[in-house]
Amino acid sequence: MARFMIAASYTAAGEQGLLAKGGTARRAAVTEMVTKLGGTVETFDFAFGEDDVFTVVDLPDNVTAAAIGLAVGATGLVAVRTIVLLTPEEIDAAAQKHADYHGPGQ
């Protein structure tokens, strides 16, 4: 399983739907979608500012994360950004791999 943070921003029409049915209905809808795709929802929180929702999910793979982004974005009611999350142990493992890279002009 891979972890992702999904940041979402509602359009005006999306906010109207949120006002009509409430935040718990949105959380339930997202949880149902993620569960049917073989994942789990760790957190689902509303926020002030540029993004309206932050949710952390465990998903089987990147393809599943992409499917969620496409399905949600295609409604036109929500703009989503999907961020891959890495554990400290994964960063330790990455630091042990040698990437032979030379910057531009070097």
Backbone torsions as a table, in degrees:
resi	resn	phi	psi	omega
1	MET	NA	147.0	178.1
2	ALA	-119.2	148.4	-179.7
3	ARG	-103.9	142.1	179.9
4	PHE	-137.8	147.5	167.8
5	MET	-107.6	128.1	177.5
6	ILE	-109.7	121.3	176.4
7	ALA	-104.4	130.6	-175.6
8	ALA	-128.7	143.8	176.2
9	SER	-127.4	126.2	-179.3
10	TYR	-80.3	144.2	167.2
11	THR	-78.7	175.5	177.6
12	ALA	-59.8	-42.0	179.1
13	ALA	-65.5	-37.7	177.2
14	GLY	-64.5	-39.5	177.5
15	GLU	-65.0	-35.1	176.5
16	GLN	-62.2	-41.9	176.8
17	GLY	-64.8	-39.6	177.0
18	LEU	-61.9	-44.4	178.3
19	LEU	-62.5	-36.2	-176.7
20	ALA	-71.5	-38.9	-172.8
21	LYS	-114.6	-15.5	175.0
22	GLY	91.2	167.9	-176.5
23	GLY	-71.1	-36.6	-179.2
24	THR	-67.0	-31.0	176.2
25	ALA	-67.0	-37.7	177.2
26	ARG	-65.6	-44.9	178.7
27	ARG	-60.1	-42.8	179.7
28	ALA	-63.1	-40.9	-179.5
29	ALA	-65.5	-43.1	179.5
30	VAL	-66.3	-44.0	179.8
31	THR	-61.0	-42.7	178.6
32	GLU	-62.1	-45.8	179.8
33	MET	-59.9	-49.5	-177.2
34	VAL	-63.6	-43.2	-179.9
35	THR	-62.3	-43.2	179.2
36	LYS	-63.8	-23.8	178.3
37	LEU	-92.4	8.1	176.1
38	GLY	87.9	15.1	-178.6
39	GLY	-113.6	-176.1	175.9
40	THR	-136.6	151.5	176.0
41	VAL	-97.8	121.8	176.5
42	GLU	-85.0	-47.3	-179.8
43	THR	-141.0	153.1	173.6
44	PHE	-147.2	109.1	-174.7
45	ASP	-133.0	140.5	171.9
46	PHE	-87.9	154.3	-176.6
47	ALA	-144.5	161.4	170.8
48	PHE	-88.8	156.2	172.7
49	GLY	108.5	-156.2	-175.5
50	GLU	-61.9	-38.7	177.6
51	ASP	-103.6	142.3	-177.8
52	ASP	-96.1	-28.0	-176.5
53	VAL	-138.7	139.9	169.9
54	PHE	-125.7	126.8	176.2
55	THR	-134.5	138.9	176.0
56	VAL	-108.9	128.2	-176.7
57	VAL	-129.5	149.3	168.3
58	ASP	-100.7	124.6	-178.2
59	LEU	-129.4	156.0	-179.2
60	PRO	-59.8	-34.7	-174.1
61	ASP	-170.4	177.0	179.8
62	ASN	-64.4	-33.8	-179.5
63	VAL	-63.0	-41.0	177.6
64	THR	-64.0	-41.7	177.5
65	ALA	-61.9	-41.2	178.2
66	ALA	-64.7	-39.4	179.0
67	ALA	-61.3	-40.2	178.1
68	ILE	-65.2	-47.2	179.3
69	GLY	-58.6	-43.0	179.1
70	LEU	-65.0	-45.4	-177.6
71	ALA	-64.5	-44.3	-178.5
72	VAL	-69.7	-47.0	-179.5
73	GLY	-63.2	-34.3	-178.2
74	ALA	-65.3	-18.6	178.1
75	THR	-68.8	-24.1	-176.0
76	GLY	76.5	2.9	-177.7
77	LEU	-99.7	-15.5	-174.8
78	VAL	-145.6	136.6	170.2
79	ALA	-101.6	132.6	-176.7
80	VAL	-123.1	148.8	170.2
81	ARG	-126.1	133.9	179.8
82	THR	-113.5	124.8	-176.8
83	ILE	-115.5	125.1	176.4
84	VAL	-73.9	132.6	178.3
85	LEU	-106.3	138.3	179.4
86	LEU	-119.6	142.5	176.5
87	THR	-78.7	162.2	174.5
88	PRO	-58.3	-34.9	178.5
89	GLU	-66.4	-36.1	176.8
90	GLU	-66.5	-37.5	176.1
91	ILE	-66.1	-39.8	175.6
92	ASP	-57.9	-45.1	179.8
93	ALA	-64.2	-39.6	178.8
94	ALA	-65.0	-37.4	-179.4
95	ALA	-66.3	-22.9	179.9
96	GLN	-83.0	-14.3	178.6
97	LYS	-87.2	137.4	179.6
98	HIS	-94.0	115.1	175.3
99	ALA	-102.9	110.5	-178.0
100	ASP	-81.4	93.8	-175.0
101	TYR	-124.0	138.6	173.0
102	HIS	-121.2	128.6	179.4
103	GLY	-66.6	166.1	178.8
104	PRO	-55.6	131.7	178.4
105	GLY	79.7	2.4	-179.1
106	GLN	-94.8	NA	NA
